[in-house]
Amino acid sequence: MTDFIVIGIIGILMALIIRKRVKACKSGESGCGCGCSNCSSARYCSGEHKQ
């Protein structure tokens, strides 16, 4: 029974983390939080594909 409680708590925490990440992505916030000036993936930020 204790296993199910622990698995349930971990599942809820994972769902909350995923929900937060999806909301941040939809609002245009970057994932790393350190800016894009030195990022190797900067051309993919904000959905823009710069070449």
N, CA, C and O atoms as a GROMACS GRO file, in nm:
protein
  204
    1MET      N    1   0.083  -0.120   0.000
    1MET     CA    2   0.000   0.000   0.000
    1MET      C    3   0.087   0.126   0.000
    1MET      O    4   0.054   0.224  -0.067
    2THR      N    5   0.195   0.124   0.074
    2THR     CA    6   0.285   0.238   0.081
    2THR      C    7   0.346   0.268  -0.055
    2THR      O    8   0.368   0.384  -0.090
    3ASP      N    9   0.374   0.162  -0.132
    3ASP     CA   10   0.432   0.180  -0.265
    3ASP      C   11   0.338   0.263  -0.353
    3ASP      O   12   0.384   0.351  -0.426
    4PHE      N   13   0.210   0.236  -0.347
    4PHE     CA   14   0.113   0.310  -0.429
    4PHE      C   15   0.107   0.457  -0.389
    4PHE      O   16   0.090   0.544  -0.475
    5ILE      N   17   0.120   0.484  -0.262
    5ILE     CA   18   0.117   0.623  -0.215
    5ILE      C   19   0.241   0.697  -0.266
    5ILE      O   20   0.230   0.810  -0.315
    6VAL      N   21   0.357   0.634  -0.256
    6VAL     CA   22   0.481   0.697  -0.303
    6VAL      C   23   0.476   0.717  -0.454
    6VAL      O   24   0.512   0.824  -0.503
    7ILE      N   25   0.431   0.617  -0.528
    7ILE     CA   26   0.419   0.628  -0.674
    7ILE      C   27   0.320   0.739  -0.710
    7ILE      O   28   0.343   0.814  -0.805
    8GLY      N   29   0.211   0.749  -0.637
    8GLY     CA   30   0.112   0.854  -0.661
    8GLY      C   31   0.169   0.994  -0.638
    8GLY      O   32   0.145   1.085  -0.717
    9ILE      N   33   0.245   1.010  -0.531
    9ILE     CA   34   0.307   1.140  -0.500
    9ILE      C   35   0.408   1.177  -0.609
    9ILE      O   36   0.411   1.291  -0.654
   10ILE      N   37   0.489   1.081  -0.650
   10ILE     CA   38   0.588   1.108  -0.755
   10ILE      C   39   0.516   1.142  -0.886
   10ILE      O   40   0.559   1.232  -0.958
   11GLY      N   41   0.410   1.072  -0.917
   11GLY     CA   42   0.332   1.100  -1.038
   11GLY      C   43   0.272   1.240  -1.037
   11GLY      O   44   0.274   1.309  -1.139
   12ILE      N   45   0.220   1.282  -0.923
   12ILE     CA   46   0.163   1.416  -0.910
   12ILE      C   47   0.272   1.521  -0.927
   12ILE      O   48   0.251   1.621  -0.996
   13LEU      N   49   0.387   1.500  -0.865
   13LEU     CA   50   0.498   1.596  -0.878
   13LEU      C   51   0.545   1.606  -1.023
   13LEU      O   52   0.571   1.716  -1.072
   14MET      N   53   0.555   1.494  -1.090
   14MET     CA   54   0.596   1.496  -1.231
   14MET      C   55   0.494   1.570  -1.317
   14MET      O   56   0.532   1.646  -1.406
   15ALA      N   57   0.366   1.548  -1.292
   15ALA     CA   58   0.262   1.618  -1.368
   15ALA      C   59   0.269   1.768  -1.345
   15ALA      O   60   0.251   1.845  -1.439
   16LEU      N   61   0.295   1.811  -1.222
   16LEU     CA   62   0.306   1.954  -1.193
   16LEU      C   63   0.427   2.015  -1.263
   16LEU      O   64   0.420   2.127  -1.315
   17ILE      N   65   0.538   1.943  -1.265
   17ILE     CA   66   0.659   1.994  -1.332
   17ILE      C   67   0.635   2.006  -1.482
   17ILE      O   68   0.671   2.107  -1.543
   18ILE      N   69   0.574   1.905  -1.541
   18ILE     CA   70   0.546   1.909  -1.684
   18ILE      C   71   0.449   2.023  -1.716
   18ILE      O   72   0.467   2.093  -1.815
   19ARG      N   73   0.348   2.041  -1.633
   19ARG     CA   74   0.252   2.149  -1.653
   19ARG      C   75   0.321   2.286  -1.648
   19ARG      O   76   0.292   2.373  -1.730
   20LYS      N   77   0.413   2.303  -1.554
   20LYS     CA   78   0.486   2.429  -1.543
   20LYS      C   79   0.571   2.453  -1.667
   20LYS      O   80   0.576   2.565  -1.718
   21ARG      N   81   0.638   2.349  -1.716
   21ARG     CA   82   0.724   2.362  -1.835
   21ARG      C   83   0.641   2.396  -1.959
   21ARG      O   84   0.683   2.478  -2.041
   22VAL      N   85   0.524   2.334  -1.974
   22VAL     CA   86   0.437   2.362  -2.088
   22VAL      C   87   0.388   2.506  -2.084
   22VAL      O   88   0.388   2.574  -2.186
   23LYS      N   89   0.348   2.552  -1.966
   23LYS     CA   90   0.302   2.691  -1.953
   23LYS      C   91   0.415   2.789  -1.986
   23LYS      O   92   0.392   2.889  -2.053
   24ALA      N   93   0.536   2.760  -1.939
   24ALA     CA   94   0.650   2.847  -1.967
   24ALA      C   95   0.680   2.850  -2.115
   24ALA      O   96   0.711   2.955  -2.171
   25CYS      N   97   0.672   2.735  -2.179
   25CYS     CA   98   0.700   2.727  -2.322
   25CYS      C   99   0.596   2.805  -2.402
   25CYS      O  100   0.631   2.875  -2.496
   26LYS      N  101   0.470   2.792  -2.364
   26LYS     CA  102   0.364   2.863  -2.436
   26LYS      C  103   0.373   3.014  -2.416
   26LYS      O  104   0.331   3.090  -2.504
   27SER      N  105   0.426   3.059  -2.303
   27SER     CA  106   0.438   3.202  -2.278
   27SER      C  107   0.566   3.260  -2.337
   27SER      O  108   0.590   3.380  -2.327
   28GLY      N  109   0.649   3.176  -2.398
   28GLY     CA  110   0.769   3.222  -2.466
   28GLY      C  111   0.893   3.231  -2.381
   28GLY      O  112   0.994   3.285  -2.425
   29GLU      N  113   0.889   3.180  -2.260
   29GLU     CA  114   1.006   3.181  -2.174
   29GLU      C  115   1.103   3.073  -2.218
   29GLU      O  116   1.062   2.965  -2.261
   30SER      N  117   1.232   3.101  -2.209
   30SER     CA  118   1.330   3.000  -2.247
   30SER      C  119   1.345   2.898  -2.136
   30SER      O  120   1.309   2.924  -2.021
   31GLY      N  121   1.399   2.784  -2.171
   31GLY     CA  122   1.414   2.678  -2.073
   31GLY      C  123   1.530   2.695  -1.978
   31GLY      O  124   1.522   2.654  -1.863
   32CYS      N  125   1.638   2.757  -2.026
   32CYS     CA  126   1.757   2.764  -1.942
   32CYS      C  127   1.757   2.886  -1.850
   32CYS      O  128   1.812   2.880  -1.741
   33GLY      N  129   1.697   2.995  -1.892
   33GLY     CA  130   1.691   3.114  -1.810
   33GLY      C  131   1.818   3.197  -1.808
   33GLY      O  132   1.829   3.289  -1.727
   34CYS      N  133   1.914   3.166  -1.896
   34CYS     CA  134   2.040   3.239  -1.893
   34CYS      C  135   2.060   3.324  -2.019
   34CYS      O  136   2.170   3.374  -2.041
   35GLY      N  137   1.959   3.339  -2.098
   35GLY     CA  138   1.972   3.419  -2.220
   35GLY      C  139   2.023   3.335  -2.336
   35GLY      O  140   2.067   3.221  -2.317
   36CYS      N  141   2.019   3.391  -2.455
   36CYS     CA  142   2.056   3.314  -2.574
   36CYS      C  143   2.187   3.361  -2.636
   36CYS      O  144   2.227   3.308  -2.740
   37SER      N  145   2.255   3.456  -2.578
   37SER     CA  146   2.373   3.513  -2.642
   37SER      C  147   2.484   3.410  -2.664
   37SER      O  148   2.552   3.416  -2.766
   38ASN      N  149   2.504   3.319  -2.572
   38ASN     CA  150   2.611   3.219  -2.586
   38ASN      C  151   2.558   3.077  -2.602
   38ASN      O  152   2.633   2.981  -2.588
   39CYS      N  153   2.432   3.065  -2.632
   39CYS     CA  154   2.370   2.933  -2.643
   39CYS      C  155   2.389   2.876  -2.783
   39CYS      O  156   2.370   2.947  -2.882
   40SER      N  157   2.426   2.749  -2.792
   40SER     CA  158   2.446   2.686  -2.922
   40SER      C  159   2.313   2.664  -2.994
   40SER      O  160   2.312   2.643  -3.116
   41SER      N  161   2.202   2.669  -2.922
   41SER     CA  162   2.070   2.650  -2.983
   41SER      C  163   1.993   2.780  -2.992
   41SER      O  164   1.870   2.779  -3.000
   42ALA      N  165   2.061   2.893  -2.990
   42ALA     CA  166   1.996   3.024  -2.988
   42ALA      C  167   1.907   3.045  -3.110
   42ALA      O  168   1.806   3.116  -3.101
   43ARG      N  169   1.943   2.987  -3.222
   43ARG     CA  170   1.862   3.008  -3.343
   43ARG      C  171   1.725   2.942  -3.334
   43ARG      O  172   1.638   2.972  -3.415
   44TYR      N  173   1.705   2.855  -3.238
   44TYR     CA  174   1.577   2.789  -3.221
   44TYR      C  175   1.489   2.853  -3.114
   44TYR      O  176   1.376   2.809  -3.092
   45CYS      N  177   1.538   2.955  -3.047
   45CYS     CA  178   1.462   3.021  -2.941
   45CYS      C  179   1.338   3.089  -2.997
   45CYS      O  180   1.340   3.140  -3.109
   46SER      N  181   1.232   3.089  -2.922
   46SER     CA  182   1.106   3.154  -2.955
   46SER      C  183   1.046   3.103  -3.086
   46SER      O  184   0.968   3.173  -3.150
   47GLY      N  185   1.082   2.983  -3.125
   47GLY     CA  186   1.023   2.924  -3.244
   47GLY      C  187   1.077   2.981  -3.374
   47GLY      O  188   1.029   2.943  -3.481
   48GLU      N  189   1.173   3.071  -3.368
   48GLU     CA  190   1.231   3.130  -3.488
   48GLU      C  191   1.350   3.046  -3.534
   48GLU      O  192   1.435   3.010  -3.453
   49HIS      N  193   1.354   3.015  -3.661
   49HIS     CA  194   1.466   2.938  -3.715
   49HIS      C  195   1.552   3.033  -3.797
   49HIS      O  196   1.525   3.057  -3.914
   50LYS      N  197   1.656   3.086  -3.734
   50LYS     CA  198   1.747   3.178  -3.801
   50LYS      C  199   1.862   3.100  -3.860
   50LYS      O  200   1.906   3.000  -3.803
   51GLN      N  201   1.910   3.145  -3.972
   51GLN     CA  202   2.023   3.077  -4.035
   51GLN      C  203   2.138   3.169  -4.056
   51GLN      O  204   2.242   3.127  -4.108
   0.00000   0.00000   0.00000
